[in-house]
Amino acid sequence: MQNDISLVDVSGQAPREQTFWPTVVLPKARIDLEIDRLASIPRPDDGRRAAAVNHPMNTGPVPAFAPGIDVHIEVLKPGEQTTPMLRNSSHVDMCIRGSATVKSGSKEFPVEKFDVWNTPAMHPVTYTNTGNDLFVRLSYSNAPLLERLDVHYISDTASQGQVERSAADTELADKQRRAREAAKPIYIGTEGAQMLGYEWLVDIDTVDSKLLHWPWKDIAPHLETVYGMDISYTGRHLYVLYNPATERRIGTSHSFFATIAKLPPGKVDKPHRHTSAAINYIMWGNGKSVVNGERVEWQAGDLHFSAPGWSVHNHASRDEGFVALTIQDHPLHLAMESLLWQETLKSPVLKLGSDAGIQTNLASMEA
Ligand SMILES: [Fe+2]
């Protein structure tokens, strides 16, 4: 292998032209057919009847609907249960049909249509269909990126999986806690550059990463507030389902935000773009979009790859308006300092998280 290493001359080379995956809509009818098919096959060993939605431009290594986001349609028949798995991907799920019990450690809660929850990495969850109908959820994860990096760790909890720390180990760790405090920073220059010992690399400040649940019955009443806002509002008629573990990156998982929008009729967003990619699931109503110059229409039950990263796009509501779940890999880009955002095509390209952010007219509307 050593001799196969090549040196590629990139001197003076122009930047590679980026490939925008086109906008596509997976219609409700196809999703429903797939749900029926998954319900008809023999139960797989791990209990997971699942189909991954694959964009026609995807080159792998795993099915994905956006370059860094996969969407699985997961089905459980009444009485069925899944096998809990340990994965270092993190997930955001929405129930789109039926009901189930979600169990993770000592936490257990019921979910029903349009409930949303996140599953942190390395957090085994058991789903049990306790209802009489099929339980169907859309499960979004950052697995495509981890697979591209060839570091997607997946193990069932029964095999080697998680090695529990013994009580003695934990006690020792507590006693030794903050060995890094003995590794004093060495300051270099006057602008903040430092040198730190190894302890700083392996004893990171922790943030409690919880599985959180946003029941639809608690979300829905608040959506009337944004639905009732005048269409002269320059922001978006939505709420982000915020997980405090993501801190200033305002996510639902560490990679994705989930927003629920409820747009009044006749609302047309200004064309804009961002490096984060977005996938919309239309929960109610209908509308249309222009993405990279391509016009598409969509309605309740459709899954829309609505914003390929850095593609100019805008969405508009029709008839009664619409309600949509948007999953976008916004927190991931914030962590990478790569979240470029252009709110209108006449606005500057901002690096959100470093540059001063975008201001809407919300304050003047409330006056
Ligand atoms: Fe957008």
Boltz pocket constraint, residues with backbone or C-beta under 6 A from the ligand:
constraints:
  - pocket:
      binder: B
      contacts: [[A, 272], [A, 273], [A, 274], [A, 278], [A, 307], [A, 313]]
      max_distance: 6.0
